[in-house]
């Protein structure tokens, strides 16, 4: 059986870090994932997926991600149920994220409040080494790619 989920989206609000009674870190957040198609009125729609991370991954998520952060997650779908305060059964579906990828620089998200987070006054933020996506590293100038039998792994 396979239960794997891969999502890329933006956080709808700041993650909430809490600790269980035994001291295990847990962070819950909602990821807005755009659909690949538009509605009948031409508007783009999104799904809002509840996610949870545990232990060190939970602490990192809470410390480095904010509302609007572009994030990739890999994990599994988990369902659970409990009795609500009104006595009715409540069913919950969420993605338990095993891996969380921060897909943009810390200060680039739309929801981050400051752009100089972690820098001293009168000091420029440090330049990060990020690959530009508009330059195709596999471009050959339009010509054919030569591959010999020795280059193939099989």
ABEGO torsion letter per residue (X at the ends): XBBBBBBBBBBABBBBBBBBAAGBBBBBBBBBBBBABBBAAGBBBBBBBBBBBBEAAAAAAAAABBBGBBBBBBBBBBBBBBBBAAGBBBBBBBBBBABBBBABBAAABAABABAABGBBBGBBBBBBBBBBAABBAABAGGBBBBBBAAABAX
